[in-house]
Amino acid sequence: MRDGTYNTDFCDRFVSQLDELRKAVAPFTPEIAAQRADVPVAQIEQAAQWIGEARRPLVGSGSGPSMSAHSNLNDHMIEVVNALVGGYRRAGDLVRNPGTLNPRTPVEMALAPTRSWERGDKLRSAG
């Protein structure tokens, strides 16, 4: 976002509240991230450059970030990066598991991750 190298076409089409995101992440400079992650700033900048320059970028995670403290935040930030770079399938892309018994017709779209825990009853008891 700082360098304006994110996928503006994708963001214009599918992303909202980009200005709010820019304000929210502004305090988290590469230097602060490097200090917290114990990773050199140059490596953070290099990773950002590689993601930004990739022809078909996609950021994912596995059992490391997804099972760590604050894993919801990790996964949300991964989705933020994917939204900024347009890291989603496009019409015509190969779908490796289209559903063997109930095939699906692929449709180009970007959907926010489901947040089923925000619906329905929260607790069975009061308080």
C-alpha positions as CSV (number, residue, x, y, z in Angstrom):
1,M,0.0,0.0,0.0
2,R,2.9,2.3,0.8
3,D,4.3,2.0,-2.7
4,G,1.0,1.8,-4.5
5,T,2.0,-1.5,-6.1
6,Y,-1.1,-3.4,-4.9
7,N,-3.6,-4.7,-7.5
8,T,-5.7,-1.6,-7.9
9,D,-8.0,-3.2,-10.6
10,F,-8.9,-6.0,-8.2
11,C,-9.3,-3.7,-5.2
12,D,-11.5,-1.2,-7.2
13,R,-13.7,-4.1,-8.1
14,F,-13.9,-6.2,-4.9
15,V,-12.4,-4.3,-1.9
16,S,-14.0,-1.8,0.4
17,Q,-12.7,0.3,3.2
18,L,-9.2,0.6,1.8
19,D,-8.6,4.0,3.4
20,E,-9.6,2.6,6.8
21,L,-7.1,-0.3,6.3
22,R,-4.4,2.1,5.3
23,K,-4.9,4.1,8.5
24,A,-5.1,1.0,10.7
25,V,-1.8,-0.5,9.4
26,A,0.1,2.8,9.1
27,P,1.8,2.5,12.5
28,F,3.1,-1.0,11.7
29,T,6.3,0.0,9.7
30,P,8.6,-2.7,8.4
31,E,11.0,-1.7,11.2
32,I,8.4,-2.4,13.9
33,A,7.4,-5.7,12.1
34,A,11.1,-6.7,11.9
35,Q,11.6,-6.1,15.6
36,R,8.5,-8.0,16.6
37,A,9.2,-10.9,14.3
38,D,12.9,-11.0,14.7
39,V,13.4,-10.9,11.0
40,P,15.6,-8.4,9.1
41,V,13.7,-5.4,7.5
42,A,15.4,-6.4,4.2
43,Q,13.7,-9.8,4.2
44,I,10.3,-8.2,4.9
45,E,10.8,-5.8,2.1
46,Q,12.0,-8.6,-0.2
47,A,8.9,-10.8,0.6
48,A,6.6,-7.8,-0.1
49,Q,8.3,-7.2,-3.4
50,W,8.1,-10.8,-4.5
51,I,4.4,-10.9,-3.6
52,G,3.8,-7.6,-5.4
53,E,5.7,-8.7,-8.5
54,A,4.2,-12.2,-8.8
55,R,2.2,-12.9,-11.9
56,R,-0.3,-15.0,-9.8
57,P,0.3,-14.1,-6.2
58,L,-1.3,-16.1,-3.3
59,V,-0.5,-16.0,0.3
60,G,-1.5,-18.9,2.6
61,S,-0.6,-20.5,5.9
62,G,-0.6,-23.8,7.5
63,S,-0.3,-25.2,11.0
64,G,2.3,-22.6,12.1
65,P,0.4,-19.3,11.9
66,S,-3.0,-20.9,12.0
67,M,-2.3,-22.6,15.3
68,S,-0.4,-19.8,17.0
69,A,-1.5,-17.2,19.4
70,H,-3.8,-14.6,17.7
71,S,-4.4,-17.0,14.8
72,N,-7.6,-15.2,13.8
73,L,-5.5,-12.0,13.3
74,N,-2.9,-14.0,11.3
75,D,-5.6,-15.4,9.0
76,H,-7.3,-12.1,8.6
77,M,-4.1,-10.4,7.6
78,I,-3.3,-13.2,5.1
79,E,-6.7,-12.5,3.5
80,V,-5.9,-8.8,3.5
81,V,-2.7,-9.4,1.6
82,N,-4.6,-11.7,-0.9
83,A,-7.2,-9.0,-1.4
84,L,-4.6,-6.4,-2.0
85,V,-2.8,-8.5,-4.6
86,G,-5.8,-10.1,-6.1
87,G,-4.6,-13.5,-5.0
88,Y,-7.8,-15.5,-5.9
89,R,-8.8,-17.8,-8.7
90,R,-10.0,-16.3,-11.9
91,A,-12.5,-17.5,-14.5
92,G,-10.9,-20.3,-16.5
93,D,-8.4,-21.4,-13.7
94,L,-8.0,-25.1,-13.0
95,V,-10.1,-26.2,-10.0
96,R,-8.2,-29.2,-8.6
97,N,-11.1,-30.6,-6.7
98,P,-14.3,-29.5,-8.4
99,G,-16.4,-32.0,-6.5
100,T,-16.5,-35.6,-7.7
101,L,-20.1,-36.5,-6.9
102,N,-21.6,-33.1,-7.1
103,P,-19.5,-31.0,-9.6
104,R,-19.6,-27.3,-9.2
105,T,-19.5,-24.7,-12.0
106,P,-16.6,-22.4,-11.2
107,V,-17.5,-18.7,-11.2
108,E,-15.1,-15.8,-10.9
109,M,-15.8,-14.0,-7.6
110,A,-14.1,-12.9,-4.4
111,L,-16.0,-13.6,-1.2
112,A,-15.0,-12.7,2.3
113,P,-14.2,-15.7,4.5
114,T,-17.1,-17.1,6.4
115,R,-17.4,-16.1,10.0
116,S,-19.9,-18.6,11.3
117,W,-18.9,-18.0,14.9
118,E,-20.4,-14.5,14.7
119,R,-23.9,-15.9,14.1
120,G,-26.2,-17.8,16.4
121,D,-26.0,-18.4,20.1
122,K,-22.8,-17.5,21.8
123,L,-23.2,-19.3,25.1
124,R,-25.8,-21.7,26.6
125,S,-25.8,-19.8,29.9
126,A,-26.3,-16.2,30.8
127,G,-23.1,-14.2,31.7
